Protein backbone atom coordinates (compact mmCIF):
# COMPACT_ATOMS: atom_id res chain seq x y z
CA UNK A 1 0.00 0.00 0.00
CA UNK A 2 1.36 3.40 -0.95
CA UNK A 3 1.16 5.87 1.91
CA UNK A 4 2.15 9.18 0.42
CA UNK A 5 1.67 11.30 -2.61
CA UNK A 6 4.66 13.60 -2.41
CA UNK A 7 4.63 14.69 -6.00
CA UNK A 8 4.53 18.35 -6.85
CA UNK A 9 1.20 19.82 -7.85
CA UNK A 10 1.24 21.24 -11.34
CA UNK A 11 -2.44 22.11 -11.27
CA UNK A 12 -3.75 25.55 -12.04
CA UNK A 13 -2.70 28.00 -9.37
CA UNK A 14 -0.18 25.67 -7.73
CA UNK A 15 3.02 27.11 -6.39
CA UNK A 16 6.06 25.36 -7.85
CA UNK A 17 8.06 26.25 -4.72
CA UNK A 18 5.96 24.10 -2.34
CA UNK A 19 5.03 20.48 -2.60
CA UNK A 20 1.57 19.66 -1.29
CA UNK A 21 1.45 17.20 1.57
CA UNK A 22 -0.13 13.78 1.06
CA UNK A 23 -3.01 14.67 3.36
CA UNK A 24 -3.75 17.84 1.40
CA UNK A 25 -4.02 15.83 -1.81
CA UNK A 26 -6.09 13.15 -0.11
CA UNK A 27 -8.59 15.73 1.14
CA UNK A 28 -8.68 17.31 -2.34
CA UNK A 29 -9.57 13.91 -3.81
CA UNK A 30 -12.25 13.30 -1.20
CA UNK A 31 -13.87 16.68 -1.78
CA UNK A 32 -13.67 16.21 -5.56
CA UNK A 33 -15.28 12.77 -5.27
CA UNK A 34 -18.03 14.20 -3.07
CA UNK A 35 -18.58 17.04 -5.52
CA UNK A 36 -18.84 14.59 -8.41
CA UNK A 37 -21.26 12.48 -6.39
CA UNK A 38 -23.35 15.59 -5.68
CA UNK A 39 -23.31 16.52 -9.38
CA UNK A 40 -24.51 13.01 -10.27
CA UNK A 41 -27.77 13.62 -8.44
CA UNK A 42 -28.26 17.38 -8.40
CA UNK A 43 -27.15 18.25 -11.95
CA UNK A 44 -26.11 21.64 -10.52
CA UNK A 45 -23.48 23.51 -12.51
CA UNK A 46 -20.01 22.31 -11.57
CA UNK A 47 -18.95 25.90 -10.80
CA UNK A 48 -21.75 26.12 -8.22
CA UNK A 49 -20.68 22.85 -6.61
CA UNK A 50 -17.07 24.01 -6.53
CA UNK A 51 -18.05 27.32 -4.93
CA UNK A 52 -20.24 25.55 -2.39
CA UNK A 53 -17.39 23.26 -1.36
CA UNK A 54 -14.97 26.18 -1.09
CA UNK A 55 -17.38 28.08 1.18
CA UNK A 56 -18.85 25.23 3.24
CA UNK A 57 -15.64 23.33 4.04
CA UNK A 58 -12.42 24.14 5.84
CA UNK A 59 -10.05 24.20 2.87
CA UNK A 60 -7.02 25.23 4.93
CA UNK A 61 -5.43 21.78 4.71
CA UNK A 62 -6.59 20.98 1.18
CA UNK A 63 -4.65 21.27 -2.07
CA UNK A 64 -7.37 23.49 -3.53
CA UNK A 65 -5.71 23.74 -6.94
CA UNK A 66 -5.75 19.95 -7.14
CA UNK A 67 -9.38 19.85 -5.97
CA UNK A 68 -10.36 22.28 -8.74
CA UNK A 69 -8.36 20.40 -11.38
CA UNK A 70 -9.97 17.08 -10.46
CA UNK A 71 -13.52 18.39 -10.13
CA UNK A 72 -13.45 20.45 -13.33
CA UNK A 73 -11.41 17.93 -15.30
CA UNK A 74 -13.58 14.91 -14.51
CA UNK A 75 -16.72 16.91 -15.23
CA UNK A 76 -15.35 18.26 -18.52
CA UNK A 77 -14.15 14.85 -19.72
CA UNK A 78 -16.84 12.65 -18.21
CA UNK A 79 -18.06 11.15 -21.50
CA UNK A 80 -14.51 10.33 -22.61
CA UNK A 81 -13.62 8.93 -19.19
CA UNK A 82 -16.73 6.75 -19.26
CA UNK A 83 -15.73 5.33 -22.65
CA UNK A 84 -12.28 4.62 -21.24
CA UNK A 85 -13.67 2.91 -18.14
CA UNK A 86 -16.49 0.87 -19.69
CA UNK A 87 -14.37 -2.01 -21.08
CA UNK A 88 -13.16 -2.73 -17.54
CA UNK A 89 -16.56 -2.78 -15.85
CA UNK A 90 -18.32 -5.97 -14.80
CA UNK A 91 -21.74 -4.33 -15.26
CA UNK A 92 -23.33 -1.59 -17.35
CA UNK A 93 -22.17 1.91 -16.44
CA UNK A 94 -25.68 2.88 -15.35
CA UNK A 95 -25.64 0.13 -12.72
CA UNK A 96 -22.43 1.25 -11.02
CA UNK A 97 -22.97 2.73 -7.57
CA UNK A 98 -22.71 6.54 -7.71
CA UNK A 99 -19.90 6.69 -5.11
CA UNK A 100 -17.86 4.03 -6.86
CA UNK A 101 -18.48 5.67 -10.22
CA UNK A 102 -17.22 9.03 -8.93
CA UNK A 103 -14.11 7.32 -7.52
CA UNK A 104 -13.39 5.40 -10.72
CA UNK A 105 -13.88 8.50 -12.89
CA UNK A 106 -11.57 10.44 -10.59
CA UNK A 107 -8.95 7.70 -10.77
CA UNK A 108 -9.26 7.46 -14.52
CA UNK A 109 -8.72 11.21 -14.83
CA UNK A 110 -5.64 11.06 -12.62
CA UNK A 111 -4.22 8.10 -14.51
CA UNK A 112 -4.81 9.84 -17.80
CA UNK A 113 -3.82 13.44 -17.00
CA UNK A 114 -1.85 13.53 -13.77
CA UNK A 115 1.26 11.59 -14.64
CA UNK A 116 2.99 13.44 -11.81
CA UNK A 117 1.03 11.11 -9.48
CA UNK A 118 2.29 7.50 -9.45
CA UNK A 119 -0.31 4.98 -10.59
CA UNK A 120 0.00 3.06 -7.32
CA UNK A 121 -1.01 6.20 -5.43
CA UNK A 122 -4.05 6.67 -7.68
CA UNK A 123 -5.16 3.08 -7.10
CA UNK A 124 -4.52 3.16 -3.36
CA UNK A 125 -6.33 6.46 -2.87
CA UNK A 126 -9.31 5.10 -4.84
CA UNK A 127 -9.41 1.96 -2.70
CA UNK A 128 -9.25 3.97 0.52
CA UNK A 129 -12.08 6.28 -0.59
CA UNK A 130 -14.20 3.27 -1.57
CA UNK A 131 -13.59 1.64 1.82
CA UNK A 132 -14.58 4.85 3.58
CA UNK A 133 -17.52 6.00 1.44
CA UNK A 134 -18.57 3.09 -0.77
CA UNK A 135 -20.44 -0.15 -0.29
CA UNK A 136 -19.10 -3.16 1.56
CA UNK A 137 -17.28 -4.64 -1.44
CA UNK A 138 -16.89 -1.39 -3.37
CA UNK A 139 -13.14 -1.22 -2.78
CA UNK A 140 -12.67 -4.50 -4.65
CA UNK A 141 -14.53 -3.14 -7.65
CA UNK A 142 -12.54 0.12 -7.60
CA UNK A 143 -9.27 -1.78 -7.26
CA UNK A 144 -10.09 -4.06 -10.18
CA UNK A 145 -11.12 -1.26 -12.54
CA UNK A 146 -8.26 1.10 -11.69
CA UNK A 147 -5.67 -1.68 -11.81
CA UNK A 148 -6.75 -2.75 -15.29
CA UNK A 149 -7.05 0.86 -16.41
CA UNK A 150 -3.56 1.69 -15.14
CA UNK A 151 -2.10 -1.04 -17.34
CA UNK A 152 -3.71 0.61 -20.33
CA UNK A 153 -3.05 4.26 -19.51
CA UNK A 154 0.32 3.89 -17.78
CA UNK A 155 1.89 1.02 -19.67
CA UNK A 156 5.48 2.20 -19.29
CA UNK A 157 5.02 2.79 -15.56
CA UNK A 158 3.20 -0.49 -14.84
CA UNK A 159 5.38 -2.69 -17.04
CA UNK A 160 7.68 -3.46 -14.13
CA UNK A 161 4.85 -4.29 -11.78
Secondary structure, DSSP 8 states (H G I E B T S, - for coil): ----------STT--TTS---HHHHHHHHHHHHHHHHHHHHH---HHHHHHHHHHHS--TTS-HHHHHHHHHHHHHTHHHHHHHHHTT-SS-GGGS-HHHHHHHHHHHHHHHH-TTS-HHHHHHHHHHHHHHHS-TTHHHHHHHHHHHHHHHH-HHHHTT-
